[in-house]
Amino acid sequence: MQLQKIIILDFGSQYTQLIARRIRECQVYCEILPYHTPITLTSEIKGIILGGSPCSVNDVEAPNLDLTQFLGKIPVLGICYGAQLIAKNTGGQVAKSNSREYGRARLLITDTTKGHAAINDSQIWMSHGDSILSLGDAFEVTGTTSSIPVAFYQSKPGVYENPVWGVQFHPEVTHSEKGKLLLEEFLFEQCQCDGDWTSEHFIDSTVADLQKQLQQDEVILALSGGVDSTVAAVLLHKAIGKQLHCIFVDNGLLRKGEYEQVLAVYKEMGLNVLSVNASHLFLSQLNGVSDPETKRKIIGKTFINVFESESKKIANAKWLAQGTIYPDVIESVSVHGGPSQTIKSHHNVGGLPEKLHLKITEPLRLLFKDEVRRVGKALGIAASILGRHPFPGPGLSIRIIGEISEEKIHLLQEADAIYIQNLRDAGWYDKIWQAGAILTSVKTVGVMGDERTYEFVLALRAVSSVDGMTADWVHLPYDLLAKISNDIINKVKGINRVVYDISTKPPATIEWE
């Protein structure tokens, strides 16, 4: 069965990835490509979406492209900047708004007899500094708001072989109440997508692709104990069986008891796992380092060096497999070479030294976290593994603010274990996307009995999210927070104050470093 897909052209908006999320929720596969990617239309491409941008279409160096390569030849949807770009290049006028529109508005369909009645008078979300003042002869206004004359437009009947839509608002955000209906209409009625991209479809196609890519080569997989690498391992095992060699490295920065517990689970799953205790190597390389980006790069480099060393023990090893997922890629580099801004580096995405003689395979590279879990469930992986909270590749190194020491690692492991166990006991663990403790570099005065203490401040973090791209802090009950704080301070000598992080992402990130 041929894979149907929607192409999303990235002009640098942070919303671009959210468009992809919404489309995949409709069980339609999509790919994000840089706006300047030449488009060769094939039968598998069902439609093209032009995303937003922080730029103005009137900027001298604004992102632009040749629309004639696909406009009218395939269904096209322009969102915000994309809508403005289509309008400007087809005879319309785009100019700076009297005031930047950011926030809620009401969409009014100009003629509901022509369709779109379901989204008439619905709340939409605006985020733009320019407005479309007029359209070229090929288009007509479909919807307006009280502030702008063109909030939604489409090509006139008979002008193009395939429809062209443009919306000034963002249908992909939840604040646009009927945004999903509009996207579904575009995907299923205009693009004629089947909506059959399920977890099972992904498994079948990925296993086939892996078999074609890897053939008879031996593959080394970096197991971390988390959901991503585990799902990647089972996928690869399904594709190539005994050709897969899993390596589980103890970098000395795992949670309390995690190394032993996870190793036992993997062996029960029947995976071929080699355990490597490299904790002393990692900690020696991190000695005296406090900068978070430097920590990540050191851990990434050391991680690769360990795998290079271990790969030499496996005859004919040609590939290094990683559990990299889409948010890792998005936050590390601009999407597939597009203009999106870099936020932070991830050790499992790039920076591989030239001396590493292994090629990289990343079977989950285009999946979001919730999609990884669904695939894992379809593969029959135990809920105890799939339900584990995300854990950063650099481990506790980025949850220890400042320099790292064995003493600090011990403090954080003990405090984090108490935190997580309390969440489990209270029935909160499975309600939370990610939780963890952060050992700050701050010390404060305290009183224990009649003695004065001067010990570390521990921060607790718990967030709710769907895919890690955005997150909100979890409103844990005060009595539970009080118990957690009391248990940590009483049982972990070296910590005398506990605080709770109530920051959202954005503007903050989930991890502190």
Secondary structure as UniProt FT lines:
FT   STRAND          5..10
FT   TURN            14..15
FT   HELIX           16..25
FT   TURN            26..27
FT   STRAND          29..34
FT   TURN            35..36
FT   TURN            43..44
FT   STRAND          45..50
FT   TURN            57..58
FT   TURN            60..61
FT   HELIX           67..69
FT   TURN            72..73
FT   STRAND          76..79
FT   HELIX           81..89
FT   TURN            90..91
FT   STRAND          93..109
FT   HELIX           112..114
FT   HELIX           117..119
FT   TURN            120..121
FT   STRAND          122..134
FT   TURN            137..138
FT   STRAND          139..144
FT   STRAND          152..155
FT   TURN            157..159
FT   STRAND          164..167
FT   TURN            171..172
FT   TURN            174..175
FT   TURN            177..178
FT   HELIX           179..184
FT   HELIX           185..190
FT   HELIX           199..214
FT   TURN            215..216
FT   STRAND          218..223
FT   HELIX           227..240
FT   HELIX           241..243
FT   STRAND          244..250
FT   TURN            256..257
FT   HELIX           258..268
FT   TURN            269..270
FT   STRAND          273..277
FT   HELIX           279..286
FT   TURN            287..288
FT   HELIX           292..311
FT   TURN            312..313
FT   TURN            315..316
FT   STRAND          317..321
FT   HELIX           326..332
FT   HELIX           335..337
FT   TURN            347..349
FT   TURN            354..355
FT   STRAND          359..361
FT   TURN            363..366
FT   HELIX           369..378
FT   TURN            379..380
FT   HELIX           383..386
FT   TURN            393..394
FT   HELIX           395..398
FT   HELIX           406..425
FT   TURN            426..427
FT   HELIX           429..431
FT   STRAND          434..448
FT   TURN            449..450
FT   STRAND          451..464
FT   STRAND          471..473
FT   HELIX           478..491
FT   TURN            493..494
FT   STRAND          495..500
FT   TURN            506..507
//
